[in-house]
Amino acid sequence: MEEADIGLIGLGVMGENLALNIADNGYKVAVFNRTAEKVETFLNNSGELRANVMGSGDLAAFVAMLKRPRSVIIMVKAGQPVDEVIAELKPHLAEGDVIIDAGNANYHDTVRRFSELDGTGIGFLGIGVSGGEEGARHGPSIMVGGSEAQWKNAEGVLTAISAKFNGEPCCAYLGTGGAGHFVKTIHNGIEYADMQMIAEIYGIMRDGLGMSPEACAKVFTEWNSGPLDSYLIEITGHVLAAMDADSGKPLVDVIVDAAGQKGTGRWSAIEALSLGVSATTIEGAVAARSISAMREERIKGEEIYGAGAKGKATISLEALEKALLAGKIAAYAQGFAVMAKASEEHGWNLPLDAIARIWRAGCIIRSRFLDQIAQSFAGGAGTNLLVQPAFVEMMKDSSAALRAVVATCAINELPAPCLSSALAYFDAYRQARGTTNLTQGQRDFFGAHGFKRLDRDGDFHHEWPSLVEK
Ligand code: 6PG
């Protein structure tokens, strides 16, 4: 009875939707879940896709349903549960089979799992799947890393179920080991920065300009037809326009201002710091979520220091739109720079153009902007986005607006951690003569760490005066 093209373990929301997507694309999928009733319910609710789905609450029976070489997707909670499933599954598999972790894994775990299976003949793929519930059902963006040989087992199915941009599948093999999950982590880091910058612009509209949610919604909806055209801008319009049936108020006004975070944004910032790459917009976004969660302290803070100057800002909506574009360029420049460095460090040879291409549809950060990035990076031009000709033009046109917006925020006591990080990054990136000559002097003063000179090669140390009184 080996008839299923692929297996899937874990019938949570994402797992169920992925399985239905597979079935909808004409492939046969077998499902397994620890709670066997879930399998039953899933099969009973599969409607017209019933002919393409099968499953069992018994692991051995589930594996027996799969065509060889077998491909098994695991879609369970990241961390320990993934290790538990691999341990249970492994004895049932054979050489040539492949285990595919489709959760939001920390790429360090993926690297470990990949090497733990090394030598067993069983392959391991860590795939980043973006697009939420709807993406899983109708076409996510899929970032693949791991065993290249066994990628062939699952390539047909995963390519078929992925989102399509002008007919091109948003699914690609990106590199060995943890490459896929690393790229997904950075995708989420960029997602955090993008979302935070949108929230900061909303903050200026609400607190600086005194605009209603309805008025803000209209502006974001309009912006979605311009250079900011993206899924995140589109949903922002919908979120701001939604009304709460219970209170009769705009829903956004009754939602608590404390953001959750599952970890991928933080991992992005940690990886950037470890690699020594500046990703201050991502760090700013993670920090903004952390401070948002300290609601009680913020309420006390406002009592002590007073609120910002409400409704006093003078800034045009056009400047806000351009500032958001400039901030976005800086954030994506940082995210791509982190991936370029990680690629070098791990020998992944990450195709930055392909990454931009598979992010053009299906994923949470999908946008018109990513098509422009894909074009800029085409053919392996792997330098910082800030020096790619198309983005140079955009930045020249929009950076003054970013500066005006950050200045407006500072004067009106409105926090803009991400937009101001973006501006600081841009200003530092274009400053030929920075200020760390002084830092090097200080380091040499107290620690004899040495310095380099502009006028001569070599390492130098200066005999600084002693501050100890003799
Ligand atoms: C995606 C999303 C998805 C999920 C994040 C949210 O690409 O589909 O990024 O992975 O929504 O886990 O992360 P936070 O809970 O940390 O915001």
Residues whose N, C-alpha, C, O or C-beta is under 5 A from the ligand:
A	BS01	6PG	V129 S130 G131 G132 N188 G260 Q261 K262 G263 T264 I364
